Amino acid sequence: MNANAHNRAGAAIAFVLAGVLAISVNDMLIKQLSGGYPLHEIVFFRAAIGIIVSLAIVQYEGGLQILKTSQAGWHLLRGCLVVVSNMAFFLALAALPLADATALFFVAPLFITLLSIPILGERVGIMRLSAVAVGFLGVIIMQRPWADAGALQASRLVLLLPVIAALTYALNQLMTRRLGVRSKASALSVYIQGVFLIVSIGFFLVAGDGRYATGNTSASVQFLLRAWVWPETADMWVLLGLGVNSAIIGYCLSQAYRIADAATVAPFEYIGLPLSVFWGLVIFGDLPMWEVWVGIALIIGSGLFVFLRERSKARVAVKSPGARLG
């Protein structure tokens, strides 16, 4: 590896670590706010502040002209996938411990490997497919199919929300890879924040008075549909922090995956799991049950195996173009 490539990999790892740290703080703060505010209100403030910060970075990276794109429709679709992924995960946070929801979401890399077969036409051998199967076994264990509904912390549907979030996140990543997005990281962040703004305003216009939440006792439904309320002064600072944090997340992750290959960057996202356990214990007093620890171990183990296998496959392919690995 030449010095320039090494420096870019080091910078990408620094960006992804900063982004994942920001994500863990974001998730912790949203879980704190989920009991008093509707999700669409939090998303609105987060996106409104985030887009202002992102536009400031756009000015630094080249001015408003870098926002021009010939693929507006694809960026809109990409933004919608990110919105669905985020909102599904945030709804799960209202009812699940932070570590549980985060661990379930980390099947996203396994979805990426599995879906790359039909979407990108990639060949995935038996070893990586076996690792994916082990990872999904971890998901099944965390879902506790043997337990009665009354013994679960949330409904089966809520337990599936982080998995839905992971699936839509994986589809977004695959679409980005297929499109070969060349936009600046700050522009990508602005596009995403813009879609969040549109969706949150739409929710406010349809359900902002809370009429659809009346009589429903589900924590996730209440979080999605409760009435808009003006934030308390202390919470305004939290919302401001969420907005700045959102811009940091969008920029850092986009930059990380722009300047280095995914096989180098993606394994470092797993630092999010111990961070979620830390915040869950320190802020909410939650420790994962044994099923969650087993699921975390299986998901991390299988995910890292897939990444290492992909890197090994890429190295062999460079040395011998006809070589194949599973």
N, C-alpha and C positions, 0 to 999 in steps of 0.2 A: 504494500500500500504506500503510495507516495505521500509526501508531507501534506500536500493540499487536501487530499482525500481524507487523511487522518484528522486534520484540523476540522474539516467539515463534519466528520463523524462525531468528534468530540463536542462540537457546537450543537449538533442535532441532539445528542444525549442530554446536554445541559438544558436545551429548550424543552425536551419532553419531560424531564424531571421537574422543571419549573411548572410546566403545564399540569402535570399530574398532582403536584402539591396544591396548585390553585383549584383543581377539580375537587380534591378532598375537602378543602375549606369551603368551597361552593356548596357541596352536598351537605356538609354539617350545618351551614347557615340556613339552607333551605329547609332542612328538617326542623330546625329551631322555629322557623316562621310558619311551618305548615299547620299549626294549630290555631292560628288567628287570622290568616289572610288567604284569599283564594290564589290558586296557582297562576291564573292568568294575570293577576295584579303583580305578583312577584316577577313573572316573566316580562311584563311590560316595563317595570322600572329597571330591571336588569338589562334588558335590550336597549332601552332608551339611553341609559348611561353608557352602556357598552359601545353603542354605535358612535357616540360622540368621541369616546377615547380612540376607537378604531379609525375614525375619520382624521383625527389628529395624526395618527401613525401613517395614514395614507398620504397626507401632506408631506411627511418626512420622507416617504419612500418614492415620491415622484409626482405627487399632486393628484387632483381629481381625475385626470385623464387615464390613470391606471385602472379606474373602475369600469372603463369601456370594455365590453365583451361581445363576441359574436355568438356566444352560447348561453344567452340569458335563460332560455327554457331549461337547459340542463342545470344551471346554477339554482334555479327555482326548485326543481325537483330535488336536488341535493339538499337545499335548505329545508324542504318539507320533511325529508328523511331524518335530518338532524333534529327538527322540532318534535317529530313523533318519538324519536329515541329519547330525547331529554324529558319530554312530558311523561312518557310511560315510566321512566325511571324515577322522576320526582314524585309521581303519584304513589309509587311503591314505598318511597321514603316516609310518606305520611303514616304508613301502617306497619312497616318492617324495621327491625334494627338496621343501622347503617351498614354494618359488616355483612349481614345477610344479603341485603339488596346489592351491594357492591360485588360480592363474590358471585352471585348469579349473573350479574352483568358481564363478568369477565369470561363468559363463554363466547364473546364476540370474536376473538381471534380464531376460535374453532369453527364458527360459522363462516368466517372469511375463507378458511381453507376448504371447507366443504362446498361452499357456493362458487368457489373459483372454478370448479369442474364444469358446471353448465354455463356459467356466465362468461368466463374468460377462456374456456376450453383448455384449462391446465390439466396436466396429468398428476394425480396424487396417488402414490403407491400404498401398498397394504400397511406399511409401518405407520405412516402419517394418518391413514384412516383408522387404524387401531388406536392411535393416541387420541384422535377426535372422539372415538367411542368411549374411551376411558373418561375423558372430560365430561361428556354428556351423562355418564354414570354418576359423576359427582353432582350434576344438576338434579338428577332423579333422587339421589340420597337427600339433598337439601330440601326437596319438595315433600319428603316424608309421606310417600303414598300409602304406607301402612297405618298412618295415624288417622283417628277420627277427626272430622271437620272441627269439632269443638276443642280439640287439643292443639290446633294450629294457632299461630299468632295472628294470622290473617286468612282470608278466603283463598281458595285455590287460584282464582283469577288474579288476585293481588300478587300471589307468589309467581305467577307467570309474567307479570309486568316487566321485571328486569330482563327476562329472557326475550320478550318482545323488543325491549329497548336494545338489547344486544344484536338481535336480528336486523333491525332497521339501521343500526350503526354499521354493521358489516356490509349491508347493501350499499350504504353511502360510500364506504371506503372502496368497495369494488367498482362502483360507478366512477369515482374520482380516478382510480387507477386506469380504467378503460378509456376515460376521456383524456387522460394525460393533461390535467389542469395545469396551465402555465401562469396563472394569475399570481400576483404578489400575495403574501400571507395576509397583509392588512386588508386587501380587497376581498379576499375570501371571508375574512371575519365580518366585514361590512355586509356582504350578501347574506350571511347567516343571521346577523342581528336584524337585518331588514325583514326577513321572513318571520322571525320571532315577534317583531312589532306588529306585523299585519295579523298574525294569528291571535295574539293577545287582545288586540283591539276588536277583532271579530268575536272572541269569547265575551268580551265586555258588553258589546252591543246585543248579543243574544241572551246571555245569562248573568250579566253584571249585577242584577238586582237580587240574585240568589233564589229566584222562584223555583228553580229545578232542584235545589238542594233540600227543600222543605220536606221533613219527615224521613229523610234517609240517614241512617246511622253509620254508614260506612265511612271510615276516616278518609279513604282515598276519594270517594265521591264528594264528600264535604269539601275536601281540599280543591277539587276541580271546579265545583259549582257554587260554593258559598258566595255571599254578596261581597262586592267591593267595599272596602272601608278605608278611610283616610289613615295612613300610617301614624303611629305614635312617634314622637320626636326621636326616642332612642332607636326605634326600628328604621327610621329614615337613614341613619348612619349605616345600619346593616345593609339596607337596600343599595345605598351608594357603594359600599364595599363590594356587594354582589355584582354591580354593574362594571366596576373597574376590573374585578376578578374575571368576569365574563370576557372582557376584551383581552386580558392576559391569556386566558385559556385558548381562545380562538386564534390568537397570533402565534403563541408558542407551539401549539400542536401542528398548525399549518406549516410553520417554518421548519419544524423538526422533520416532517415527512417530505418537505420540498427539497432539503439539502442533503438528505441521506436516504438509503434504501430502508424499506420497512423492516427487513430482517435485522438490521442493526438497531433500529429505534424501538420497535414494538415491545421487546422483552422488558424494557425499563418501565413500561406502563404498569407492570405488576407491583411496583412500589405502592400503588394505590390501595392494595388489599391490606397490608399492615397499617397503613395510615388510617383506613376506615375503621379497623379494630381499635386503634389508638383513640380516635375521636369518639367512637361509640362508647368506650370505657370512660374516658375523661369527662366528656360533656353529658352523656346520657346514662352512664352507669350500666351499660349493656356489655355482656360477654357472650360470644357465640356459643350455641349448644354444640354437642359433640358431632351432630350431623353436619353442621356448618364447617367445623374444622376439617372433617373428612372431605367434604365437598371442595373446600379451599385447596387442600393438598392435591386432590385429583385434578382440579382445573388448572392450578399453577403448573403441576408436573407435566400434564399433557400439553399445555400451551407452550411451555418452554421447550419441550421435546420437538414440537412442530416447528418452532422458530429455528432451533439449532439444526434440525434436519433440512429445512429450506436453505439455510446458509451453506451447509455442507453440500447440498445438491448444486447450488449456484457455483461454488468453487470448483467442483468436479466438472461442471458443464463448461466452465471457462478453459480448464486444462484439456478437456476432451469433449468436443461438442456433441459427440454421439452418445455420451454416457447418460445413464438414467438411474435415479435413485427413487426409492419409494417414499 
